[in-house]
Amino acid sequence: MPMKLPAYAKRLLDDRRAGRHPLDANLVFGDRWADVPEIKVCIKPEDYAVGVFDFHVLAGLKVTIHAQVSIGGDADPLFDLVGEVAAAQALVVIRWPKGFTPRETWAFELAFCNRFKSNKGVRWPAWWSDALDCGQQTLAKNWIADCERKVA
């Protein structure tokens, strides 16, 4: 089955093909899409499943995932979404629902804090890996450099 783009991703894809490359974008994981400013792509949690959506339109961007709902724990599909977006070479930040502290978290920091000990040593949570962590660290450095170039 072919992968599909999240809602509003075609607009971002068209902009990128036309040479308009933003530094960042928002990914809404919830149903209150109007609450989040443009540039955005959107997914309703009930429509999300691993491997259904193509997130490559977000490659190279800092993507803030607006987690409007979160059930918490390792079974939360939000964490699979974070891993998929990171695997598409986007720098990922999570913006938690109101009432959470801190309100925003870098995905690589969250993954680092959720490592656990096993009989095989210290392990990443199931939604993260050494390769994702290395890629996110590199993307963070590159994104900061891009921001500095745009300001200069």
C-alpha positions in Angstrom: 0.0 0.0 0.0 1.5 3.4 -1.0 2.2 5.9 1.8 0.1 9.1 1.9 1.0 12.6 2.8 -0.4 14.2 6.0 -3.1 16.8 5.5 -1.7 20.1 4.1 1.6 18.5 3.1 1.0 19.0 -0.6 1.1 22.8 -0.1 4.5 22.5 1.7 5.7 20.1 -1.0 4.7 22.5 -3.7 6.5 25.4 -1.9 9.6 23.4 -1.6 9.6 22.4 -5.2 9.2 26.1 -6.1 12.4 26.9 -4.1 10.7 28.3 -1.0 12.3 26.4 1.9 11.2 27.3 5.4 13.4 26.6 8.4 10.6 25.1 10.4 7.1 23.6 10.2 4.5 22.3 12.6 3.0 18.9 12.7 -0.4 18.8 14.4 -1.2 15.5 16.1 -4.8 16.1 17.1 -8.0 17.5 15.8 -7.7 21.2 16.6 -5.8 22.1 13.4 -6.8 25.8 13.4 -5.0 26.3 16.8 -1.6 25.9 15.2 0.0 28.5 12.9 1.2 27.8 9.3 3.4 26.2 8.0 1.8 23.0 9.1 0.9 19.4 8.3 -1.8 17.6 10.3 -2.7 14.1 11.4 -5.7 13.0 13.4 -4.5 10.4 16.0 -7.2 8.0 15.0 -5.8 8.0 11.4 -2.2 7.5 12.5 -0.5 4.1 12.2 3.2 3.4 11.7 4.2 3.3 8.1 1.1 4.9 6.7 2.3 8.5 6.2 5.3 9.8 4.2 7.1 12.5 6.2 9.9 13.2 3.7 8.3 16.6 2.9 9.6 17.6 6.3 13.2 16.6 5.7 15.8 19.2 6.8 13.2 21.2 8.7 12.8 21.8 12.4 9.4 20.2 13.0 7.4 21.0 16.1 5.0 18.2 16.8 2.0 19.7 18.6 0.8 16.8 20.7 -2.7 17.8 21.4 -3.5 14.5 23.0 -1.1 12.2 24.8 -1.9 9.0 26.6 1.6 8.7 28.1 3.7 5.6 28.5 5.5 3.6 26.0 2.3 2.6 24.2 1.6 6.2 23.2 1.5 6.4 19.4 3.0 9.9 19.7 6.4 8.3 20.3 6.1 6.2 17.1 5.3 9.4 15.2 8.3 11.1 16.7 10.5 8.3 15.6 9.1 8.3 12.1 9.4 12.0 11.6 13.0 11.9 12.9 13.8 9.0 10.5 12.6 11.3 7.6 15.6 13.6 8.5 13.5 16.3 10.3 14.8 17.8 13.5 12.0 17.1 16.0 10.6 19.1 18.9 7.6 18.0 20.9 5.1 20.6 22.1 3.1 18.9 24.8 -0.6 19.6 25.7 -1.4 22.4 28.0 -0.5 21.6 31.6 2.7 19.7 30.8 6.0 20.9 32.0 8.3 21.6 30.2 6.0 22.7 27.4 8.5 21.8 24.7 11.1 19.1 24.5 13.7 18.2 21.9 13.1 14.6 20.8 16.7 13.6 21.3 16.6 14.9 24.9 13.4 13.0 25.6 14.9 9.8 24.1 18.0 10.3 26.2 16.0 10.7 29.4 14.0 7.6 28.6 16.9 5.2 28.2 16.8 2.1 30.4 19.1 -0.6 31.7 18.7 -4.1 30.4 20.8 -7.2 30.4 22.3 -5.9 27.2 23.3 -2.6 28.7 21.7 0.8 28.5 19.1 0.9 25.7 17.0 3.5 23.9 13.3 3.4 24.0 11.7 1.3 21.2 11.0 4.4 19.1 14.6 5.7 19.1 18.0 4.4 18.0 21.7 5.3 17.9 21.3 6.3 14.2 18.3 8.6 15.0 20.2 10.2 17.9 23.3 10.9 15.8 21.2 12.2 12.9 19.2 14.5 15.3 22.4 15.9 16.8 23.7 16.7 13.3 20.4 18.2 12.2 20.4 20.5 15.3 23.8 21.8 14.5 22.9 22.4 10.9 19.6 24.0 11.7 21.3 26.5 14.1 23.9 27.3 11.4 21.1 27.9 8.9 19.3 30.2 11.4 22.5 32.2 11.9 23.0 32.6 8.2 19.5 33.9 7.7 19.9 36.4 10.5 23.3 37.6 9.2 
